[in-house]
Amino acid sequence: MDVDNSLDYSQGEVRNHHRFYLARGDVVIQVEKALFKIHRHFLAQYSPALEGLFELFDNQVETRGEKDPVIVEGDSYRGWETLLGLFYRENHMEAPLTSWDDAMALLPIAHKYCMEPIESSALGRIKQEKKSKYQLIDVICISKKLDMFHLFAAALCELWKAPELVYYEDTEKLGPAATYMIATRYATDCLGCGKRSPAVCQHCKQKRRVIRPISQLPIRETNWRI
């Protein structure tokens, strides 16, 4: 399939979105390679930041041209698809944000544009999901990007309890601070003889190690983003 005709709007030519380019829309927004033509009322109602952006754009029409889209930088088209899907729902009987991926894509958009009710819904969906190790690592990464320490701490606690091991390749995404906190998951007292041992006890050859309780997880707000 030709890239321009695909549903992947991260590449190819700038083109109208297959679903959210509405004939009666009153504002055109470009996100990556997608053009969304929608009703600004919905966005302005939930986001004073976007309302201000639209007003600024209106004041620059003479120099920019009436048909020029509002171009937003740093956003993903996937996040905007999820956001607009809340306003233009195909099935109003279906609960919004049923997908983990939708919630993760939506959170950065809602946070960036100060959409507090929508951000709260996305956070709730993320927190209630029973997450795999890799999903928890993704949450830790996004929490650092959005400067959400509470989300970082919650995900780290879940990763602390997870039975899956964290490997070297995972540490590149986690960063040094989170990696250090996870590395302190195990105590150094041997279950067999009680002597201190950083790995397998050399005294009694016991391979078991004590897992610290969650209350001892060394989460600190200092330098947690690194």
Salt bridges, closest charged atoms under 4 A:
ASP58 OD2 - ARG40 NH2 3.06
ASP75 OD1 - LYS112 NZ 2.75
GLU81 OE2 - HIS17 NE2 2.67
GLU90 OE2 - ARG19 NE 3.62
ASP102 OD1 - ARG78 NH2 2.75
GLU119 OE2 - HIS111 ND1 3.22
GLU129 OE1 - ARG125 NH1 2.69
ASP138 OD1 - LYS173 NZ 2.91
ASP147 OD1 - ARG225 NE 2.56
GLU158 OE2 - LYS131 NZ 3.24
ASP170 OD2 - LYS133 NZ 2.93
ASP189 OD1 - ARG196 NH1 3.34
